[in-house]
Amino acid sequence: MGLAEKRLAQEIQNDKLPTFESEIKDIAGYDIKVDIDWNTFTAYDTYPLSRLDIVFSDLKGFLKKICVDDMGKEALKEKMSAIKLTNIENADDIAMEFNGDVFDLKVKLVGDSFSAYSDSQLASYVEGQL
């Protein structure tokens, strides 16, 4: 990890992540911790970090789809307390699953291709778990 990656990661941790957590709290009606495996996002260059905004947008979108009413908010609150984000190298390894009450999301933001789930795919999976 070079200086550019360190600076961008720090900016995201200090500015974007707290804003994102506040926005998802407003949508869901409760605190959802966001745990980012920073080592997987800073091991390459700044590109994976710059794509986190896209993942944040998809996560907000899926939460809006589930939390359209109190029933959805309550069901989500009972199932999910945190979201864990990990950047992986191989597109075949992208995955989403619940580990206890943690929604574990593996995305591929490194390299010349981008592989992640859309808000509809995320919503469909999570709704099936509620």
Salt bridges, closest charged atoms under 4 A:
GLU23 OE1 - LYS60 NZ 2.78
ASP31 OD1 - LYS25 NZ 3.48
ASP53 OD2 - LYS16 NZ 3.06
ASP104 OD2 - LYS106 NZ 2.95
